[in-house]
Amino acid sequence: MSRKSNGVRRAAGVLAVLTAVSLAGCGQTGKEAEQAAGSAAQVQEEERAEQTAGADVQAREAEQTGVGEMQAESAAAGEEARGKTGSESAAGQQSEATGKSVQADDGMRQTSGAANDGQQTGQTNGEKERQAQSRKKEPPAGWQLTLASEDWGLSFGEPGTQSVGNASSEDLAWYDACYVGSDDEKVIYLTFDCGYENGNTEPILDALKKHDVQATFFVVGHFLETAPEMVKRMVEEGHTVGNHTYHHPDMPTISDQEAFRKELDDVAALFAEITGTELSSYYRPPQGKCNVENLRMAQEMGYHTIFWSLAYVDWDQDNQPGHEEAFSKLTGRVHPGAVVLLHNTSRTNGEILDELLTRWEEMGYTFRPLSELVYGGNSKDSAGE
């Protein structure tokens, strides 16, 4: 159940065949998960039967798409490839979770019909789900997705070549998930996981503004509660904000649809209350942990699951990498179509990002928002391609 990207429509009104997208994760975000309690309002799914004529056409097209035999590529889940924020419990950064389940009012959930290039806005949950139904992909009979591990991991080859994930891009595409873009163009999709605010987000935003780069920030409930002004700045400066769950749980342990839905809906509701806009359709599982059922549930909610193809150990507050180590990993392993995961809590990232963006630019790379990967055709993740 995916959202439409702004400006991506067929002339005849048929929805574009949506490309799959990628997910990734950061680690535990301190005590917010333990402290979050209280009443939780059940979010009921809006079921709408009507389909637009264009959506019906696309559904038939999607059902007829054949991709042949696909094989999952297994990869080593290396420590450096995992984005974790297990140390995201720095002293002074913990705040009591409010325990309340914030819900956007009816007006907030009405279609606005407008969104900037990096921010997907203006659709109600019912509309997202109806659209996902209209273009739902059907994999070949008897085919099942196989993940090498529930922990997203990568293996790296020669410098400048794409990393290999726990599953292939083609297989992930059936669940609107991806981790890397096309390898035919030097493009970087820059993403950040935001567990809490410790003073490093501001210099990160300053560097992005200086280089006119749009990034995607995956936020948890704690970050929304404690740094609303920072979230507003992200939106005002043209960045995309994605869903990283409210309490940062171990998602493979959640098999109940309503419990899964609540983790994501509560983030979307609080974001709408803070910014007056709707959260993007991008979801990244905490620590990159997920199973096939998680992918299916996220897809049914209209989300694209976004993993990553490049990361390094930047999450440990007690053992921050040096500048040269960071440059070595991030320039030596960068590749065309890279979905880069960094953490907003990293002091090193805040200190080096300006120079890192310059080095990437000098290597011939350009930066594009996730919307172009997901909806813009600059991805090899579309089923059938």
Residue pairs with C-beta under 8 A, 6 or more apart in sequence:
1 128
1 129
1 130
1 131
1 132
1 133
1 299
1 300
1 301
1 302
1 303
2 18
2 128
2 131
2 132
2 135
2 176
2 281
2 299
2 302
2 303
2 304
3 120
3 123
3 128
3 131
3 280
3 281
3 302
4 15
4 120
4 123
4 131
4 375
5 16
5 120
5 371
5 374
5 375
5 376
6 114
6 115
6 116
6 117
6 120
6 371
8 16
8 375
8 376
9 15
9 16
10 16
10 54
12 54
13 52
13 53
13 54
14 54
14 55
14 57
14 58
14 61
15 54
15 55
15 58
15 131
15 134
15 135
16 375
16 377
17 58
17 61
17 62
17 65
17 135
17 382
17 384
18 135
18 176
18 304
18 374
18 375
18 382
19 173
19 178
19 373
19 374
19 375
19 376
19 377
19 379
19 381
19 382
20 169
20 172
20 173
20 174
20 175
20 176
20 177
20 178
20 304
20 374
20 379
20 381
20 382
20 383
21 176
21 177
21 178
21 282
21 304
21 305
21 306
21 370
21 373
21 374
21 379
21 381
22 172
22 177
22 178
22 179
22 180
22 304
22 305
22 306
22 307
22 308
22 309
22 339
22 373
22 381
23 152
23 177
23 179
23 283
23 284
23 285
23 288
23 290
23 304
23 305
23 306
23 307
23 308
24 83
24 152
24 179
24 191
24 193
24 218
24 284
24 285
24 288
24 306
24 307
24 308
24 311
24 339
24 341
25 82
25 83
25 84
25 152
25 193
25 244
25 284
25 285
25 286
25 287
25 288
25 289
26 83
26 84
26 85
26 88
26 193
26 194
26 195
26 218
26 244
26 248
26 286
26 287
26 315
26 341
26 343
27 83
27 84
27 85
27 86
27 87
27 88
27 195
27 286
27 287
27 315
28 84
28 85
28 86
28 88
28 89
28 195
28 248
28 286
28 287
29 85
29 88
29 89
29 195
29 196
29 220
29 222
29 223
29 248
30 88
30 89
30 90
30 93
30 94
30 195
30 196
30 222
31 89
31 94
32 94
32 95
32 97
32 196
32 220
32 221
32 222
32 225
32 247
32 248
33 247
33 248
33 249
35 94
35 96
35 97
36 97
36 99
36 221
36 246
36 247
37 97
37 99
38 97
38 98
38 99
38 100
38 101
39 99
39 100
39 101
40 101
40 262
40 266
41 101
41 103
42 258
42 262
43 103
43 125
43 258
43 261
43 262
43 265
45 125
45 126
45 129
45 261
46 124
46 125
46 126
46 129
47 126
47 129
48 126
48 127
48 129
48 130
50 130
51 59
51 130
51 133
51 134
52 134
55 130
55 131
55 134
55 135
56 134
58 134
58 135
59 133
59 134
59 135
59 136
62 135
62 136
62 137
62 138
63 138
65 137
65 138
65 383
65 384
66 140
66 384
67 139
67 140
67 170
67 383
67 384
68 140
69 140
70 143
70 168
70 170
70 171
71 168
71 171
72 145
72 146
72 147
72 148
72 166
72 167
72 168
72 171
73 148
73 164
73 165
73 167
73 168
74 148
74 166
75 148
75 153
75 154
75 155
75 163
75 164
75 165
75 166
76 153
76 154
76 155
77 148
77 149
77 151
77 152
77 153
77 154
77 166
78 153
78 154
78 155
79 313
80 311
80 312
80 313
80 329
81 152
81 153
81 154
81 155
81 156
81 163
81 311
82 151
82 152
82 153
82 287
82 288
82 311
83 193
83 287
83 288
83 308
83 311
83 314
83 315
83 341
83 343
84 287
84 315
85 193
85 195
85 315
85 343
85 345
86 315
86 316
87 315
87 316
87 317
87 318
88 195
88 196
88 315
88 317
88 345
90 196
90 198
90 317
90 345
93 196
93 197
93 198
93 226
95 222
95 225
95 226
97 221
97 222
97 225
97 247
98 225
101 262
101 266
101 269
102 266
102 269
102 270
102 273
103 269
104 268
104 269
104 272
104 273
108 272
108 273
108 276
108 278
109 124
109 125
109 272
109 278
110 124
111 122
111 123
111 124
111 127
112 121
112 122
112 277
112 278
113 122
114 121
114 122
115 121
115 122
115 277
116 238
117 214
117 238
117 369
117 371
118 214
118 216
118 238
118 239
118 240
118 369
118 370
118 371
119 235
119 238
119 239
119 240
119 241
119 277
119 280
120 240
120 278
120 280
120 281
120 282
120 371
121 277
121 278
121 280
122 278
123 131
123 278
123 302
125 265
125 301
125 302
128 281
128 301
128 302
129 300
129 301
129 302
131 302
132 176
132 299
132 300
132 302
137 173
137 174
137 383
139 145
139 174
139 383
144 292
145 167
145 171
145 172
145 174
145 175
145 292
145 295
146 167
146 171
147 166
147 167
147 290
147 291
147 292
148 166
148 167
149 166
150 252
150 289
150 290
150 291
151 166
151 287
151 288
151 289
152 165
152 166
152 179
152 285
152 287
152 288
152 289
152 290
152 307
152 308
153 165
153 166
153 288
154 163
154 164
154 165
154 308
154 309
154 310
154 311
155 163
155 164
156 163
156 333
157 163
157 164
159 332
159 333
160 334
160 335
160 336
161 183
161 335
162 180
162 183
162 309
162 335
162 336
162 337
162 338
163 180
163 309
163 310
163 333
163 335
165 179
165 180
165 307
165 309
169 178
169 179
169 180
169 379
169 380
169 381
170 380
170 381
170 383
170 385
172 178
172 179
172 295
172 305
172 307
172 381
173 381
173 382
173 383
174 383
175 292
175 295
175 296
175 298
175 299
175 305
176 298
176 299
176 303
176 304
176 305
177 295
177 298
177 299
177 304
177 305
177 306
177 307
178 304
178 305
178 306
178 307
178 339
178 373
178 374
178 379
178 381
179 306
179 307
179 308
179 309
179 339
180 309
180 337
180 338
180 339
180 380
180 381
181 187
181 189
181 336
181 337
181 338
181 339
181 373
181 378
181 379
181 380
181 381
182 336
182 337
182 378
182 379
182 380
183 335
183 336
183 337
183 380
184 336
185 336
185 337
185 378
186 336
186 363
186 364
186 365
186 366
187 336
187 337
187 338
187 365
187 366
187 367
187 368
187 378
188 334
188 338
188 340
188 360
188 365
188 366
188 367
188 368
189 216
189 337
189 338
189 339
189 340
189 367
189 368
189 369
189 370
189 372
189 373
190 208
190 213
190 215
190 216
190 340
190 342
190 367
191 215
191 216
191 217
191 218
191 242
191 284
191 306
191 308
191 339
191 340
191 341
191 342
191 370
192 204
192 215
192 216
192 217
192 218
192 341
192 342
192 343
192 344
193 217
193 218
193 244
193 284
193 341
193 342
193 343
193 344
194 201
194 217
194 218
194 219
194 220
194 223
194 244
194 343
194 344
194 345
195 220
195 222
195 223
195 244
195 248
195 343
195 344
195 345
196 222
196 223
196 226
196 227
196 345
197 223
197 226
197 227
197 230
197 344
198 317
198 345
199 350
200 344
200 345
200 346
200 347
200 349
200 350
201 227
201 230
201 344
201 350
202 230
202 350
203 350
203 351
203 353
204 344
204 349
204 350
204 353
205 230
205 233
205 234
205 237
205 239
206 354
207 353
207 354
207 357
208 214
208 215
208 237
208 239
208 353
208 357
209 237
210 354
210 357
211 354
211 357
211 358
211 361
211 367
213 357
213 367
214 238
214 239
214 240
214 367
214 368
214 369
215 239
215 240
215 367
215 369
216 239
216 240
216 241
216 242
216 280
216 282
216 306
216 369
216 370
217 234
217 239
217 240
217 241
217 242
217 344
218 241
218 242
218 243
218 244
218 282
218 284
218 306
219 231
219 241
219 242
219 243
219 244
219 267
219 271
220 244
220 245
220 246
220 247
220 248
220 267
220 286
221 245
221 246
221 247
221 266
221 267
221 270
222 248
223 230
223 231
224 231
224 267
224 270
224 271
224 274
225 270
228 274
231 241
231 271
231 274
231 275
232 274
232 275
234 241
235 241
235 275
235 277
240 280
240 282
240 369
240 370
240 371
241 271
241 275
241 279
241 280
242 279
242 280
242 282
242 283
242 284
242 306
242 370
243 264
243 267
243 268
243 279
243 280
243 282
243 283
243 284
243 303
244 267
244 283
244 284
244 286
245 251
245 263
245 264
245 267
245 285
245 286
246 262
246 263
246 264
246 266
246 267
246 270
247 263
248 286
249 263
249 286
250 286
250 287
250 289
251 260
251 263
251 285
251 286
251 289
251 290
251 294
252 289
252 290
252 291
252 294
254 260
254 263
254 294
255 293
257 297
257 300
260 294
260 297
260 298
261 297
261 301
264 283
264 298
264 301
264 303
267 279
268 278
268 279
271 277
271 278
271 279
272 278
272 279
280 370
281 302
281 303
281 304
281 374
282 303
282 304
282 306
282 370
282 374
283 298
283 303
283 304
283 305
283 306
284 305
284 306
284 307
285 294
285 305
288 307
288 308
290 305
294 305
295 305
298 304
298 305
299 305
304 374
306 339
306 370
307 339
308 339
308 340
308 341
309 335
309 337
309 338
309 339
309 340
310 330
310 333
310 334
310 335
310 338
310 339
310 340
310 341
311 340
311 341
311 342
312 321
312 326
312 329
312 330
312 333
313 319
313 321
314 320
314 321
314 326
314 342
314 343
314 346
314 348
314 349
315 343
315 345
315 346
317 345
317 347
320 346
320 347
320 348
321 329
321 348
322 348
323 348
323 351
323 352
326 348
326 349
326 352
326 356
327 352
327 355
327 356
327 359
330 340
330 356
331 356
331 359
331 360
331 363
334 340
334 360
334 363
334 365
337 373
337 378
337 379
337 380
339 370
339 373
342 349
342 353
343 349
357 367
360 367
368 376
368 378
372 378
373 379
373 381
